[in-house]
Amino acid sequence: MKSVFDSSFKYRPSFETDVRKTFQRVRRREGRRPERLVVTPSQHATQIAVLPLEHFKRPRAD
């Protein structure tokens, strides 16, 4: 991302911004990215243990 201190940065007021072009540019940029690997729960090699919150609570000394 460009910084305002970068010499190639050019300020553009919001009223001159074309939102359609901005979204098209973002879609093109994301289209060039490699697809992300999505792992479903059935593909996990290990079991994930979820402990209830009571497991972490300390007993009260009443």
TAUR-V438120 format. One record per residue. RES is the residue in one letter. SS is DSSP state (2 for helix, 1 for strand, 0 for the rest). OMEGA is omega in degrees with one decimal (* if undefined). D_FIRST is the distance of its C-alpha to the first C-alpha in whole Angstrom. Layout:
BEGIN
RES/SS/OMEGA/D_FIRST
RES/SS/OMEGA/D_FIRST
END
This chain:
BEGIN
M/0/-179.3/0
K/0/176.6/4
S/0/176.4/7
V/0/178.9/10
F/0/177.5/11
D/0/-176.8/10
S/0/179.3/13
S/0/179.1/12
F/0/177.3/10
K/0/-179.9/13
Y/0/175.8/14
R/0/179.7/15
P/0/-175.3/18
S/2/-178.5/18
F/2/176.4/21
E/2/-178.3/20
T/0/176.1/17
D/0/-175.1/19
V/2/178.7/18
R/2/179.6/20
K/2/178.9/17
T/2/-179.7/14
F/2/176.9/16
Q/2/179.2/17
R/2/179.4/14
V/2/178.9/13
R/2/178.5/16
R/2/-179.2/16
R/2/179.6/13
E/2/177.0/15
G/2/178.9/18
R/2/-179.9/17
R/0/173.7/16
P/0/-179.4/19
E/0/179.0/21
R/0/178.6/21
L/0/178.6/25
V/0/-178.7/26
V/0/177.8/29
T/0/-178.6/32
P/2/-179.2/35
S/2/-179.3/37
Q/2/179.6/35
H/0/179.5/35
A/0/-177.6/37
T/0/175.9/38
Q/0/176.8/39
I/0/-178.6/37
A/0/176.5/39
V/0/-178.1/38
L/0/177.1/41
P/0/-178.2/42
L/2/179.9/41
E/2/179.7/45
H/2/-175.3/44
F/0/-178.5/42
K/0/177.2/44
R/0/176.7/47
P/0/180.0/50
R/0/176.1/52
A/0/-179.4/54
D/0/*/57
END
